[in-house]
Amino acid sequence: MKSELIVDVREKEISTALLEDSRLVSLQQESRSNAYAVGDLYLAKVHKLMPGLNAAFVKVGYEKDAFLHYLDLGSQFATYSKYLEAALADKRHVPKIADFKRETDIPKQGTIADQLKPGQDLLVQIVKEPISSKGPRLTTELSLTGRYMILIPFADKISISQKIKSTEEKIRLRQLISSIKPKGFGVIVRTSAEGKRVAELNSELRNLVQTWDETISKLQNSEAPALIYEEDSRAVSILRDIFNTSFESIYINHADVFTQIQNYVALIAPERKDIVKLYTKDIPIFDHFGITRQIKNAFGKTVSFKSGAYIIIEHTEALHVIDVNSGNRSRANNDQETNALDVNLKAADEIARQLRLRDMGGIIVIDFIDMNKAEHRQQLFDHMKELMAGDRARHNILPLSKFGLMQITRQRVRPALDIPTTESCPSCNGKGEVPSSILFTDVLQDKLSWLTGTMGIKDFKMYVHPFVDAYIKKGLVSIYTKWRMAYGRKFKVLPSEDLAYLQYKVVDAKGNEVNLQEEKDINSSQTKSRNKTKNRVKEKQD
């Protein structure tokens, strides 16, 4: 299987797409200024205790207080508290965990009031990003993630990934880690450590311990609430978790992020460094690799797949609901049972992909087409388990109920990815009337004149819908040719599948989007807004 990672870095957002045989199977989008991401460490302050929930609300700097349950304190909370108190008391020296006597584990059935008090400082880690109206969820059972292992302060246990099947390899790794692990730290050995030499594992372990010391040093010079440790950039963290020898190429359209990823690949797999490539073409990177079209096809409410069948995906606050429909496929075979099984198996393929693609978590209920035979229901259940085996998120699948419903729970650590596939009209803003489309080229020409003349910007790229791009470039002496003769040859007009029909945007030479709203546009918009307000007031008075 051919695997490719495509990284699209924009001014405000970074998107990473994983392709398998040119088919989109995973998509992550994140604001470049996004905080409160899973894995980040914060110096926080307890705001208030909630004995009824056996939890506390904690200030981490987010608009809503974060949630810390008693069970998320971790069994070694007493040792953690003693260490943190010492670190905050003496800010000149970073205390060594090995020097601290391990305290008795806190009771599993204890209460939050026995361990915390309002105003107390804590070093916390984000385990679930803010979702909907909820703030982040926290833990004080801290961990630092590397390529081959996860370092856990205040623990001594060594755990080996269950995906490593060889008993001999498990014994080798356990003995190896035991010989190099510092006192006071626990380690979870990841699947990628299988077959690695002691030098590689020891090097990463020392780097993680050094990161911990640097984190505590930063904590000692900070005031709560404050970000103390930030996970690697999103692209690097995704690559850290999914990188394997099947990767044939990694394309990035941003020089700085390209350097970060290339350095990371050079660190973990020097012989594979050349697969990291900088994308420099003018066509948007997602358009070039056919990702934009796949996104718009896969993220709608209705998703079609082979033979005319389709699924409908609905999201609610409590769960996700997926309905399987045969469409015109029901006329393809006279045997209704065989037809239902065939559609359900194909739907399971698409649903497993959609769960990864949209990062859907929580409770997922799937309404498959009813099947009368128990062996067919079992076959569908086994097929879904096989498809989900490669899903990195923790999940649990229940057999079909007598109503034909399958229930899945899937780890939810961040909001499900929801990308609108319908396009709002950029000209009428929902009013239903637009300027004449044939005059759209005049609008573009006015903007070019304003950019090159009034604004003095000569080197830029203007992106338009592919249909508009084809129209202005048709003919030997095209409209585009005339524009370049009139306004200079440094700018380019390029197609973008991400834009609506009468929509356009301009990006300068540094990749920053240019605000094209002129003073007359602002005044016009403000006038319309004032008129709408006056009309509403008048209607109420009448």
N, C-alpha and C positions, 0 to 999 in steps of 0.2 A: 504493500500500500504506500502510495506517494503522499507524504505529509509536507505541507508548507505553512509557514506562519507569516501573515501579512500584517504589518503595523502601520496604521494611519495616524500620524501625529498632526493635529490641527492646533490653532491658536488657543482654544479653550478646552479641547477634548482630545483624548487618545483612545483609539479603537484598535483591538487586536482580533484578527480573524484566523481561525485554524481551518485549513482546507485538507481534506483527505480525498485523493484522486480528483482534485478540483471542485469537490463538493463541500459547501460550508457546513461544518459540524459544531463549531463553537465560536461565539462572538462575545467580546467584553468591551464595554464602553465606560469610560470614567473621565470625569472632569479633571483637568490638569491641576486644578486648585483644590481637589477633593481632599477633605480631612476625614478623620474618624473611620479609616479603613481597617479591615480585619488584620490583626497582627500588630497594630501601632500601640505603643506604650505611652501612657499619660501619667503625670503627677496630678492627682485629683484630690478633691476634698469632699468628705461625707456631708451631705446636705441635711437629710432627715432619715430616720429609721421608720420602717413600716412593719411593726410586729405581726400584724395580721397576715402579711405576705411573707414574713420571715426574710425580709430583704431590706435594702437601703437604696435611696436615690442619691446619686453622686454627681457632683459638678465636674465636668471635664472640659467645659468651654462651649459645648453644643447648646443650641437654643433650648432644648429640653434636657432635663436631668437624665443621666444614664442609669441603668438598672443593674444592681448587683445583688444576686440571691445568696443566701447563706451557703448553699451547696457549691457555689462558684468561688468560695473563699479558698477551697483546697484543704486537704487534711493537714498540710504543713503550715497553716496560717500563723500559728504561734511562733514558729522559727522565723517566718517571713517578717512578722511584726517586730520581733526583737532586732532583726538585722536592719530593717528600715529605720527604726528609732535610732539606732547607732549611727547610721549613715547621715541622718538629718541633724544629729547632735554634734558630730565632728565633721565639718565640711572640708577639712584640710586633707583628710586621708580616706581612701576608698577601703572600707572594711572587707576582709577576705571571708568568704562563706565557710571555708575550711576551718576557720578559727572559732566558729560558733557551734556551741553544743546543740545538738538536735533536740528540740522540745517535743513533748508528748503531742500526738495528733489530737486535733479538736474533735469532739464527739459529732457523729453524723446526725444525731437528733437534737443538736444544740439550737440555741436561738441567736439571732443577729445581734440582739442587745448585749449578749455576753462577750462579743468580740469587737464591736464597733461603737463609736460614740460620735455625735454630730461635731463637725469641725475637724475631725481626724484626717490627716494626710495619708494617702494611699498611692502606691504605684500599681496601676491597673492596666489591663490589656483588653483591646476591643475584640470580642468574639463574634459579634453580630452587628452589622452596620445599621444606622438609623433606617427604619422601614415605616412608611406611611406616617402616622402621627406619633410613633414610638421613638424614643431616643436610643442610643447605642446600648448593647448589652455587654457587661464587663465580667472579667475574672481577675482574681489575684493569684491564680495558679499560672505563673508566667512561663513563657517558652520563647526561644529564639530558633528560627527555622533556617537550616542550611540545605545544600543540595543532597547530602548523604545522611544527615541526622538532624534531630531536633534536640536542643539543649534545654533542660528543665532545672532551674535553680531550686535549691532547698529539697532535693530528692536524691536518692541513691540508686533507684531502680534502673535496670537496663531492659528495654523492651525491643523486640525484633519484629519487623513488619510481617504480617501474616501472609503476604503475597510471596515471600521467600519460602519456597516449598522444601528445599533441600535441608535435611536435618543437620548434615555435616557443615553446611554453610552457616546455619544459625549458630551452631556451637563455635565455629571459628570466629564469627563476628562478635559473639558475646564475650569470648575470652580476650579478643583483641581490644575491644572497647573497655573492658574491665581493667586492662593493663595500662591504658593511657588516660582514663577518665579522672579528672581532679575530684578530690573529696568534696561532698556537698552538692554535687550536680548529678542529675539523672539524665539519661539519654534514650531517645527513641531512634532506632536505626531504620532508615527508610529503604524502600525497595531498591533504589538506585545505588545503594552501597554494596549490593551483591557482587562479589568477585573483585572488589577494589582492594588495593594494597594498603598496608598500614600507614605508609607515608602520606597518602592522599587523605585518609580518614583523620590522621593525627593533625595534619595541617588545617583542615576545616574545623576540627574541635578547638584548636588553639585560637583560631580566628573568632569563633563564637564566644569563647571565654573572654577574649579581649573586647569584643563588642559589649558584653555584659558590664565589664569594668568601666568602659567609656559611657555607658548608659547611666550607671550609678553616679559617675563623676558629674555628668550633666544634670542629673536630678538634684545633686547637692547645691547647685548654683541656680536653681529655678524656684519659682513661686507658683503654687497651684492656683488655677489649673494651667497646665502647660504640656505641650507635646515633647516627650523625652526621646523616643526612638520611633523612627518611621521605617516601615517596610520598604524594600527595594521598589523602584518604579514598577508600575503595573505590568509593563511589558516584560521586565526582567523576572518578576515574581511568577508570572504565568509560564515563562520559558523554563524557570527553575523546576516547576512541577511537572511539565509535560515533555521536556526535551528527551529525545531518544535517538537511536541510530537511524531510524526510518526518516528523519528529517532530511529533505533534499535541499531546501533553501529557506532562508528567512529574509524577507524584504522589508526595509524601513525607509520612509520618505523624509526623515529628519536626521541631520548630521549628528547632533548630540546624542540622541537616543540610539542611533546606529553605533556610535562609539561605545556606549554603555553595554549594549548587547554583544558587540564583537568582543569586548574585553571579558565579558562574563563567559562566553563560549570558549574563548582562548584559555580561560582559567580552568573550566571543567572538562573540556575536550579539545586540546590544542590542535589535534589533527583535523578537526571539523570547523576551524575558524573561517575557512573560505566560503562556507555556505551562507554566511551573513553578508548581505548585499545592500548597497545604498540605491534606492530608487530615485532617479533624477528626471524622469520624463514629465512633460507638462500635463498630460492627461491624469486626472485624479487616480491614485493608486488602487482604490477599490473598484473604480470603473475598469481599469486596465485588466484586473484579474477576475472580472465578472462577479464581484461580490455585491455591489450595489443592487444589481438585478435580483440576485438570490435573496438578499435581505427583504426587498419589497415583495417578493413572492412568498417568503416563509413567515413573515411576521403579521400577517393579517388575521382577522378573526376566523376566516375560512381558509383552510390550507388543502389544496388538491394534491393528489398523488396519482399513481398510474391507474389506468383503466376507468377513469371517470369518478372514482370514489373520492371522498373528502372527509376531513374532520373539522369540527367547529370547536374553538377554544374560548372559554369564558373565564375571566378572572374576577374573584370577589375578595373581600377582606379576609375571609376565613379559609378559602380553599380555591383550587382551580378545577374546572369541570371541562371534560373533553367528550364530545359526542361523535361517534363514528357513523358515517352514512355511506351507503353503497352507491348513491347517485344512479346514473344510467347503467352501472355495472350489473345491477340486478337482472337485466335482460340478457346478460352474456351467457348464462348457464341455466338450464332447466331445473337442476338440482339445487334447491334453495339452501340446504345445509352446507353443501360443498362451496357454494358461492359465498355464504356468510363466513365460513372458515377462511377462504382465500382473502376476502376483503379485510377481515380482522387481523390476519397475519401481516398483510401489507401496511395496515394502519398502525400496528405495533412498531414496525420499523420506523415510520415517520414520527410517532409519538416519542419513542426513545431519543430520536434526534432532536425533537422540539424541546424536550426537558433539558437537554444539555445546552441547546442553542439559546433558549430564553432564560436559562438558569432558574427554572421554576422550582420552588421549594415549598415546604409545608405539606398539606394534604392535597393529593391529586386524585380525583374520581373520574374513571373512564367508563363511559357507557358504550360497550361493544354491541354489535349486532347479535341478537339472541341465537344461541346454538342449542339444539336439543341433546346432542350426544355428549356424554361426560368425557369421553376420550378426546374430543375436539376442544373442550374447555381446558382440559389438562395440557393439551398440546400448545394452546395459546399461552397459558400460564408459564410453561417451560420456555417457550420462545421469548417471552418478555423478560424473564430472568436472565436468559442468555444475552439478550441485547443490552441489558442494564449492567451486566458484569463489568464492562469497561468504563462505567461512569464513576468518576473519582469521588463524587459526593456520596455520603452515607445515605442508604435508602433501604426501605423494606417494602416488599410486594406481597399482597394477599391474593389468594386464588379468587376466581370469579364467584360472586354470590349467585343465589338462585334467580336474581333479577338481571343477571348479565353484567354486573358492575365489578370493576377491578379497582381496588384502593391501593394507592402508593403513598408512602411518606418519604420525602426527600429532604436532605439537610438544607436548611435555609439560613444563609449567613448574610445575604445582601438582597435588596429588592430585585424581583424578577425583571428581566430586561423587556421593556415594552416599547417598540418602535412603531410610530404611526406610519401606515402605508398609504393612507389617503392624503391628498395634497390640497392644502388650503389655497384658494386663489389669491395671489399676491397683489392683484389689481383691485378687486372689489371688496376684499376682506369679508366675504360672506353675504354681501348685499345682493348678489345675483346679476349685477350689471358690470361690464368691464369696458375699458376703452377699446376702440377698434384694433384688432390684432395686427392689421396690415400697417398700422402706424407705429407698431412696436419698434421697428428699426429706427424711426425718428427719435424715439425716447432714448434708445441706446446711443445714437449719434450725439444727442444733447449731453448725455452723461460723459461721453468721450471728450467732448469739447470742454465741459466743465472741469474734468480731471486734468487734462493736459494744459488748459488755459488758466482757469481760476485757481485750481489747486497746485498747478505746477508739477504734477506727477506724470512722468514720461514712461517709466519702466514698470509695467504692471500686467496682470493677466485678468481678463474679464471672462467669467464662466456663464454660459447660457445653456438652455435646453438643447439637446442634440438636433431636434427638428429646426430650431432657429439657427443653429450653427450651420446646418446644411443649406438653409435658404440664403444666408448672407454670403456664403462662399461659392455659390453655384455660378457657372459662367466663366468666360475667359477674363473679363474685367468685372469682377464681382464687387458687391457692396463693400466687402471686407478689404479688397485691394484699394478702393477709393478712400476708405477711412485711413488706411495706413499711409497713403500719399498725402492726406490732409493733416493728419495729427502725429505723424512720426512712425517709425518702424520698430520702436522698442517694445510696444505693447502687443499682446496677443489676445485673440478671442478663441476660446476653447469650449468643447462640449462637456457637460456634466450631467450624468443621469440622476443626480441627487436633486436637481432643480425642477420646479414646476414649469409649465409651458411659457408663461410670461414673467418668469422670474430670472434674476441675474445677480451676480455678486462680483466684486473686484478684490483681488489679493495683490498686495504690493510686492516688491522684490524680496522683502524679508519674510514673506509668508503671512503677513498680518492682513486681516480683512479691513477694507476701507469703507468708512461710513459714507454712503452715497446720498444721504438725506440733505438736500439743500435747504436754505433758509425758507424758500417759498413753500417747500414740502412741509416743513415743521409748522409754519404759520397756517397752512391749509389744514393740517391735521388738528391743530389746536382750535381753529375756527369751527371745524366739524364737531369736535368734542363739546365746545361751548354751545353750539346749536342743539345738539342732542340733549344736553342738560336742560336748556331752556324749554325744549319741547316736553320733557318729562314733567318739569315743574308746572307747565301750563296745563297738561293733562290732569295732574292731581288737583289743581285749582278748579278746573271745570267739573 
